[in-house]
Amino acid sequence: QSRLLPISSVRTLCVPAAMRRRAASLRSVLSVASVGVAVGQQAGSSRPEVHPRMRMETNCAASGCEYEMGFVVIDANLRWISKDGQRCYRDDNTWDPVTCSDPAACAKTCSVEGADYNETHGVEANHSNHSVKLTFKSADRYSNPGTRIFIMDSEDTYKMFKLKNREFTIDVDASNLRCGLKGALYFVEMDRRGNYDGQGNAAGAKYGTGYCDAQCPHDIKFVRGEANSRNWDSKAVPAVGHYGACCAEMDIWRADDMAAGFAPHLCAKAGLTRCEGNECGDTHRGKRYKGICDKYGCDFNLYQLSDKQLYGLGPGFALDASRPLTIVTQFITADGTDVGDLIVVKRFYAQDGEVIPNSEAVVLGFEGGVWSFNDRGKNICKKQRFEEGFKFARKGGMKELGEVLDRGMVLVLSLWDDAKVSRASNTQQPLHNSSVLRDPCPGGKDRPAASVEFSRIRVGQIGSTFQSRRVAGSLV
């Protein structure tokens, strides 16, 4: 194993961007003023919406970073939906037949309520130390199936991250994650205002509307200004409707305490698509490869593809999941400019002052060779074969991913019960001509209390958010 060299001791210079914050505040005021009296899927009256604050470090360069005060907002899908104090979506996962017999009328009649972030949803933000903690509450009457929040730059708009020719860095404490419970941070091509239209969706980003991802989830209760109540299956886990919500996705980190991975997923259409039929690519209908999105993506699972001692719980692993770690992701263009084509997504880590390069994908090697995601990401993507072929390249590959990044993506932080892993033993997925274990989680365990903490979001020029040195055998 290569010797790990310490990171140079360096303090990032953070300069408050007062003028930029005042401008953002003015934009927020103007946005609120332009809404007027909203109708439809809108703010309820039971509880006011108060966004927890989270400080970020942005516009990082050689001279340092700027502080930017942001907010977090919980997904509208996790909120109470009501009309005049009566539930439009009920505790038994069914829609009220009186208010929601018609999807469009339901959206124009029912309201999403303000959230109790800490007690009900387990969201605790601390802007003074730039962190947000997500806790899985399963031991009391506020039990939740998981938490999903989005990062905002004003009270009414999501922050749009444009990461091509940029570096994104974040600290993660996964010490209280356990088998079958996954923490994740990823980007999706959501609309900046949450698809607010003033009619079917008058709640907007302020209430966490507009979620989508490359799995085209059918459990989203409102999609494109209408309730997703058609053909609603309340017995499914989770309950699902007729339409899916598709958009491109860039997974930065998804993990429990045994395995972790990252992956880009592309879709044939820009932004949120309300899909139905083959467009959704529903696995249970045998249409997974017919959909508009690449659901598998160009996946790099640390346990599945590489050294099984890279990530895990305890001191025997290069990345010890029992202690905080830093994740650095670089989106590198061909000519080193913002307008160049994206060619590589480069990943490395740090823990306890030591730089740890991403491992090599031994499983995908050929003729005894080893392909490295760090400098040959395109080849690693091409060598993954999932049944009917590889969709990432057919959807445009790294070049198309760069175009998605140019349009801007919303940062999602989540914690959820991965039912497929926790209930089944040893999840596998075919790679080329083999079937390789993705996660050693034995399955069958009860859902434990768990939490994950994300802190110090940094974004800026390549090499500006993280000070590092050459590690023997690898350039980081």
Salt bridges, closest charged atoms under 4 A:
GLU49 OE2 - HIS51 NE2 3.38
GLU49 OE1 - ARG79 NH1 2.80
GLU57 OE2 - HIS130 ND1 3.42
GLU57 OE2 - ARG456 NE 2.95
GLU66 OE1 - ARG20 NH2 2.89
GLU68 OE1 - ARG20 NH1 3.06
GLU68 OE1 - LYS159 NZ 3.24
ASP75 OD2 - ARG148 NH2 2.58
ASP91 OD1 - ARG87 NH1 2.75
ASP96 OD1 - ARG90 NH1 3.95
ASP116 OD2 - ARG47 NH2 3.82
ASP153 OD2 - ARG192 NH2 3.85
GLU155 OE1 - HIS51 ND1 2.44
ASP171 OD1 - ARG458 NH1 3.12
GLU189 OE2 - ARG407 NE 2.54
GLU226 OE1 - ARG274 NH1 3.25
ASP251 OD2 - ARG254 NH1 3.38
ASP251 OD2 - HIS265 NE2 3.06
ASP257 OD2 - ARG178 NH1 3.99
GLU276 OE1 - ARG230 NH1 3.92
GLU276 OE1 - HIS242 NE2 2.64
GLU279 OE2 - LYS269 NZ 2.61
ASP282 OD1 - HIS218 NE2 2.75
ASP282 OD2 - ARG285 NE 3.47
ASP299 OD1 - ARG254 NH2 2.46
ASP299 OD2 - ARG438 NH1 2.70
ASP320 OD2 - ARG323 NE 3.16
ASP338 OD1 - ARG166 NH1 2.84
ASP352 OD2 - ARG323 NH1 1.75
ASP375 OD1 - ARG376 NH1 3.70
GLU400 OE2 - ARG407 NH2 3.84
GLU403 OE2 - LYS399 NZ 3.02
ASP406 OD2 - LYS164 NZ 2.83
ASP418 OD2 - LYS182 NZ 3.09
ASP439 OD2 - LYS182 NZ 3.90
